[in-house]
């Protein structure tokens, strides 16, 4: 465990890039060979649009990264945050609790909020407008959404009291799990049932991308599925019956072009 702490305390930027690019490449290959849906679309053009939004997300996070680092250093130095107020515990339990809390506040809660607050939904709808969900959809976020998602990640760090090595571990796992649960694949039913009690699977998250409510307002999780089970937002649906998109934005041409997507929150 100490080796993991040391690694994520000093993880090189090149390794973080490899996690992002390697994950997309890995799941891209799998979904190309064993797709859940055989979309009749230009896969490279679709990927290009989503990669554009991935780059804008990276730029936002890069520009604001110093805030995250300063926040983490401050809570650790002043022993602020939930995991710093609890009695001393084994390192693996400390890390697990930190990851769970970061996932709850920095992923599940902000995601739930985006579906409940109208102005947030206007930005988040760009993510849901993808009518061919695959692994590249994972980072299809409007730059405006990237900003307030970053704000809640920072809030999560302060409330949790997470040191930077846990933050880096969380972000690395989050990237991979997001690419996994958006991938155009389906797991064997038994395996999906077992895994979906612990982590968010593709079959679980694809339900969230079904084009109508109430399914759109379920399965908010990113890494851990425990929060959806706990808060009653877990739902299931046969994968073959899922229709991607959002019922108010089913214009395929508009949803496959960068300029209309950037303007969408302000319409």
C-alpha positions as a printed NumPy array, in Angstrom:
array([[  0.   ,   0.   ,   0.   ],
       [  2.906,   2.316,   0.781],
       [  4.125,   1.843,  -2.806],
       [  0.748,   3.034,  -4.117],
       [  0.898,   6.07 ,  -1.845],
       [  4.378,   6.888,  -3.141],
       [  3.346,   6.381,  -6.77 ],
       [  0.22 ,   8.553,  -6.659],
       [  2.016,  11.186,  -4.595],
       [  4.395,  11.71 ,  -7.515],
       [  2.494,  10.377, -10.52 ],
       [  4.027,  11.857, -13.694],
       [  1.808,  13.773, -16.113],
       [  2.853,  11.297, -18.81 ],
       [  1.362,   8.436, -16.777],
       [ -1.911,  10.325, -16.321],
       [ -2.021,  10.89 , -20.072],
       [ -1.348,   7.2  , -20.663],
       [ -4.259,   6.263, -18.397],
       [ -6.596,   8.513, -20.403],
       [ -5.366,   7.545, -23.872],
       [ -4.766,   3.903, -22.991],
       [ -8.234,   3.524, -21.525],
       [ -9.958,   5.025, -24.568],
       [ -7.859,   2.849, -26.906],
       [ -8.482,  -0.348, -24.901],
       [-12.263,   0.027, -24.676],
       [-12.433,   1.354, -28.268],
       [-10.88 ,  -1.934, -29.47 ],
       [-13.193,  -4.074, -27.336],
       [-16.369,  -2.274, -28.379],
       [-15.301,  -2.37 , -32.028],
       [-14.885,  -6.142, -31.819],
       [-17.886,  -6.913, -29.569],
       [-20.324,  -3.98 , -29.753],
       [-23.593,  -3.895, -27.821],
       [-25.154,  -1.789, -30.612],
       [-23.972,  -1.711, -34.221],
       [-24.369,   2.003, -34.853],
       [-24.633,   3.228, -38.436],
       [-22.423,   6.249, -37.89 ],
       [-19.008,   7.621, -38.77 ],
       [-17.105,   6.352, -35.755],
       [-14.064,   8.581, -36.298],
       [-16.142,  11.739, -36.774],
       [-18.156,  10.899, -33.656],
       [-14.945,  10.297, -31.713],
       [-13.493,  13.582, -33.   ],
       [-16.381,  15.592, -31.529],
       [-16.117,  13.858, -28.158],
       [-12.326,  14.154, -28.115],
       [-12.704,  17.911, -28.721],
       [-14.734,  18.118, -25.502],
       [-12.215,  15.85 , -23.772],
       [ -9.478,  18.365, -24.673],
       [-11.534,  21.31 , -23.373],
       [-12.083,  19.375, -20.127],
       [ -8.332,  18.766, -19.823],
       [ -7.638,  22.472, -20.434],
       [-10.118,  23.583, -17.754],
       [ -8.683,  21.137, -15.222],
       [ -5.108,  22.096, -16.096],
       [ -5.774,  25.818, -15.684],
       [ -7.49 ,  25.31 , -12.323],
       [ -5.293,  22.474, -10.988],
       [ -3.396,  24.748,  -8.597],
       [ -6.659,  25.32 ,  -6.664],
       [ -7.043,  21.579,  -6.13 ],
       [ -3.441,  21.184,  -4.994],
       [ -3.614,  24.148,  -2.601],
       [ -6.924,  22.916,  -1.165],
       [ -5.544,  19.435,  -0.515],
       [ -2.334,  20.753,   1.042],
       [ -4.369,  23.107,   3.256],
       [ -6.737,  20.449,   4.645],
       [ -3.853,  18.069,   5.35 ],
       [ -1.74 ,  20.765,   7.039],
       [ -4.665,  21.856,   9.221],
       [ -6.133,  18.367,   9.744],
       [ -9.477,  19.406,   8.261],
       [-11.97 ,  16.981,   6.73 ],
       [-13.819,  13.792,   7.617],
       [-10.977,  11.299,   7.196],
       [ -8.687,  13.495,   9.31 ],
       [-11.216,  13.736,  12.145],
       [-11.669,   9.977,  12.49 ],
       [ -9.487,   7.763,  14.703],
       [ -6.29 ,   6.467,  13.109],
       [ -7.032,   3.537,  10.809],
       [ -5.162,   1.153,   8.493],
       [ -3.921,   2.876,   5.343],
       [ -6.085,   0.777,   3.029],
       [ -9.225,   1.721,   4.982],
       [ -8.156,   5.377,   4.992],
       [ -7.739,   5.303,   1.2  ],
       [-11.022,   3.433,   0.604],
       [-13.011,   5.863,   2.735],
       [-11.358,   8.801,   0.978],
       [-12.219,   7.376,  -2.449],
       [-15.825,   6.709,  -1.429],
       [-16.327,  10.259,  -0.146],
       [-14.665,  11.873,  -3.155],
       [-16.876,   9.789,  -5.429],
       [-20.013,  10.713,  -3.454],
       [-19.442,  14.489,  -3.449],
       [-17.301,  15.023,  -6.529],
       [-19.214,  12.692,  -8.856],
       [-22.576,  11.375,  -7.621],
       [-23.831,  14.523,  -5.872],
       [-22.86 ,  17.015,  -8.589],
       [-24.287,  14.659, -11.22 ],
       [-27.587,  14.428,  -9.316],
       [-27.569,  18.22 ,  -8.931],
       [-27.07 ,  18.714, -12.668],
       [-30.335,  16.89 , -13.261],
       [-32.223,  18.956, -10.674],
       [-30.919,  22.508, -11.242],
       [-32.143,  23.93 , -14.547],
       [-29.1  ,  26.038, -15.468],
       [-26.77 ,  23.143, -14.692],
       [-28.879,  20.796, -16.799],
       [-28.547,  23.211, -19.751],
       [-24.798,  22.473, -19.74 ],
       [-25.041,  18.794, -18.839],
       [-27.484,  18.111, -21.682],
       [-24.53 ,  18.154, -24.112],
       [-23.353,  14.922, -22.495],
       [-26.797,  13.348, -22.819],
       [-27.292,  14.547, -26.391],
       [-24.926,  11.843, -27.672],
       [-27.144,   9.408, -29.559],
       [-24.356,   6.842, -30.062],
       [-22.9  ,   6.353, -26.606],
       [-19.473,   4.741, -26.588],
       [-16.257,   5.024, -24.598],
       [-15.467,   8.46 , -26.095],
       [-18.728,   9.808, -24.617],
       [-17.174,   9.627, -21.143],
       [-15.596,  13.095, -21.361],
       [-18.187,  14.784, -23.584],
       [-18.733,  17.748, -21.26 ],
       [-19.352,  21.373, -22.155],
       [-16.484,  23.603, -20.888],
       [-18.983,  25.332, -18.589],
       [-19.892,  22.002, -17.007],
       [-16.207,  21.181, -16.609],
       [-15.823,  24.321, -14.477],
       [-18.57 ,  23.53 , -11.975],
       [-17.598,  19.85 , -11.892],
       [-14.091,  20.996, -10.95 ],
       [-15.586,  23.226,  -8.234],
       [-17.371,  20.251,  -6.687],
       [-14.245,  18.099,  -6.911],
       [-12.442,  20.8  ,  -4.915],
       [-15.341,  20.923,  -2.43 ],
       [-15.12 ,  17.135,  -2.126],
       [-11.404,  17.36 ,  -1.316],
       [-12.06 ,  19.932,   1.432],
       [-14.965,  18.03 ,   3.019],
       [-13.134,  14.708,   2.774],
       [ -9.743,  16.038,   3.855],
       [ -8.019,  14.055,   1.112],
       [ -4.263,  14.295,   0.568],
       [ -3.133,  14.656,  -3.049],
       [ -2.176,  10.993,  -3.404],
       [ -5.794,   9.977,  -2.764],
       [ -7.   ,  12.73 ,  -5.116],
       [ -4.686,  11.469,  -7.875],
       [ -5.755,   7.874,  -7.238],
       [ -9.41 ,   8.916,  -7.368],
       [ -9.014,  10.832, -10.624],
       [ -7.123,   7.955, -12.274],
       [ -9.761,   5.393, -11.285],
       [-12.535,   7.817, -12.243],
       [-11.159,   8.246, -15.776],
       [-10.92 ,   4.486, -16.359],
       [-14.3  ,   3.638, -14.821],
       [-16.018,   6.387, -16.798],
       [-14.552,   5.048, -20.048],
       [-15.561,   1.519, -19.031],
       [-19.154,   2.294, -18.08 ],
       [-19.773,   4.365, -21.227],
       [-18.253,   1.76 , -23.556],
       [-20.525,   0.22 , -26.183],
       [-20.327,  -3.208, -24.568],
       [-22.481,  -5.415, -22.354],
       [-21.31 ,  -7.798, -19.654],
       [-22.705, -11.316, -19.12 ],
       [-25.846, -10.98 , -16.966],
       [-24.457, -12.781, -13.913],
       [-21.188, -10.848, -13.932],
       [-23.052,  -7.553, -14.375],
       [-25.361,  -8.365, -11.453],
       [-22.415,  -9.074,  -9.142],
       [-20.262,  -6.122, -10.211],
       [-23.13 ,  -3.606, -10.174],
       [-23.383,  -4.   ,  -6.405],
       [-19.893,  -2.525,  -6.126],
       [-18.982,  -0.533,  -9.243],
       [-20.875,   1.173, -12.05 ],
       [-21.055,  -1.194, -15.032],
       [-21.86 ,  -0.362, -18.681],
       [-25.288,  -2.023, -18.398],
       [-26.018,   0.133, -15.366],
       [-24.829,   3.465, -16.751],
       [-26.361,   2.959, -20.2  ],
       [-29.774,   3.071, -18.502],
       [-28.932,   6.61 , -17.389],
       [-28.471,   7.539, -21.062],
       [-31.92 ,   6.269, -22.093],
       [-33.676,   9.176, -23.774],
       [-36.679,   9.613, -21.447],
       [-37.424,   9.923, -17.753],
       [-37.526,   8.353, -15.24 ],
       [-34.501,   6.419, -16.519],
       [-32.522,   9.603, -17.26 ],
       [-32.77 ,  10.486, -13.558],
       [-31.279,   7.234, -12.242],
       [-27.857,   5.591, -11.942],
       [-25.837,   8.752, -11.317],
       [-22.751,   6.917, -10.07 ],
       [-19.312,   7.055, -11.661],
       [-17.07 ,   4.657,  -9.728],
       [-19.095,   3.115,  -6.897],
       [-22.678,   1.958,  -7.378],
       [-23.305,   1.976,  -3.61 ],
       [-24.653,   5.542,  -3.701],
       [-27.431,   4.737,  -6.182],
       [-28.427,   1.679,  -4.143],
       [-28.334,   3.704,  -0.933],
       [-30.282,   6.738,  -2.204],
       [-32.86 ,   4.783,  -4.193],
       [-31.72 ,   5.982,  -7.63 ],
       [-30.673,   2.574,  -8.94 ],
       [-32.617,   1.221, -11.91 ],
       [-32.352,  -1.566, -14.465],
       [-33.414,  -1.998, -18.064],
       [-32.711,  -4.566, -20.76 ],
       [-29.712,  -3.177, -22.683],
       [-31.272,  -3.91 , -26.091],
       [-34.261,  -1.666, -25.276],
       [-32.175,   1.424, -24.542],
       [-32.448,   4.4  , -26.894],
       [-29.684,   6.963, -26.406],
       [-30.129,  10.721, -26.366],
       [-32.518,  13.064, -24.577],
       [-36.094,  13.558, -25.733],
       [-35.79 ,  17.354, -26.106],
       [-32.639,  17.151, -28.266],
       [-33.095,  14.328, -30.778],
       [-31.717,  16.239, -33.783],
       [-28.861,  13.981, -34.902],
       [-27.251,  16.596, -37.152],
       [-27.2  ,  19.205, -34.373],
       [-25.89 ,  16.716, -31.821],
       [-23.002,  15.748, -34.1  ],
       [-21.568,  19.233, -34.603],
       [-19.359,  21.152, -32.197],
       [-20.695,  24.678, -32.752],
       [-24.385,  23.885, -32.007],
       [-23.314,  21.884, -28.948],
       [-21.298,  24.806, -27.563],
       [-24.3  ,  27.112, -28.039],
       [-26.871,  24.665, -26.654],
       [-26.803,  25.847, -22.978],
       [-27.592,  29.406, -24.04 ],
       [-30.561,  28.677, -26.278]])
